[in-house]
Amino acid sequence: MSSVTIIRPKKVLSLEDFKEIWRYRELMYFFVWRDLKVRYKQTAVGVGWAIFQPFMAMVVFSVFFGRLAHMPSDGVPYPIFVYTGLLFWQFFSASLGGVSSSIISNQSIVTKVYFPRLILPLAVIATNLVDFAVASVVLVGLMFYYGFLPHLSGLLIIPLLLLITFLAALGGGLFLASINVKYRDVRYILPYFLQMLLFVTPVIYPSSIAGKYAWILAINPMTGVIKAARAAGIFVVAVPNDVTSLLGVDGADLTLKSLADLRLPGLLSRLL
């Protein structure tokens, strides 16, 4: 009588899980390259779309909120102010949406070949990180144009802010991905939710405008990231203290990430 091996998801992540991801790193590179080619294939502008979208949003916001509504911008030119927020916001929102649908969109691969499932959302975020890097060129140009040159010591915090944004998108996205496997409503709810979340994130306005209700904005993990990015890149105000508190928020996101990742194999085997 032949023996049967039953593979069950582990209850905690271990060092071996991360080693396995490292062993499959070339597969993640392939997924990133595939996503970039599919995204910009047969486009006249190509990777320039990564610049066009935040740039046009910056122009619209600058005209209506900066020039017509006279929105305060912490003493810096409003285009720099809003573009800095748009960079991190679009990186977060695109990553969150992509991670939430990464399992479903790769259903044919997930159900046929074994590989660490975490490779898929990591590849999605890495692809959006490439777009972030390309779109940052415009911010550098704006700073030179307006004469706001960042200090080197301020730029050192940018990798930390990218890490926090990465953890927030990965944690929330995997939690939504586990729900999306069973309930496809996520694909309809999430775009609307992200549109609403934009207006409770200090992208087009400073958080100080909320006054005594600023604590509501602080619940949003991207609030501290955007405030710190403006402070670090423009070097006008001190880096906000609530950046350190974001590590606690992302600790909760990591917990959600772990739970979502561990439950996915069972859900996939039953539902896909």
Helices and strands as residue ranges (DSSP letters): H 15-23, H 25-40, G 46-48, H 49-61, I 62-68, H 78-100, H 102-105, H 107-110, H 119-146, H 152-155, H 158-182, H 186-198, G 207-213, H 214-218, H 221-234, H 242-271
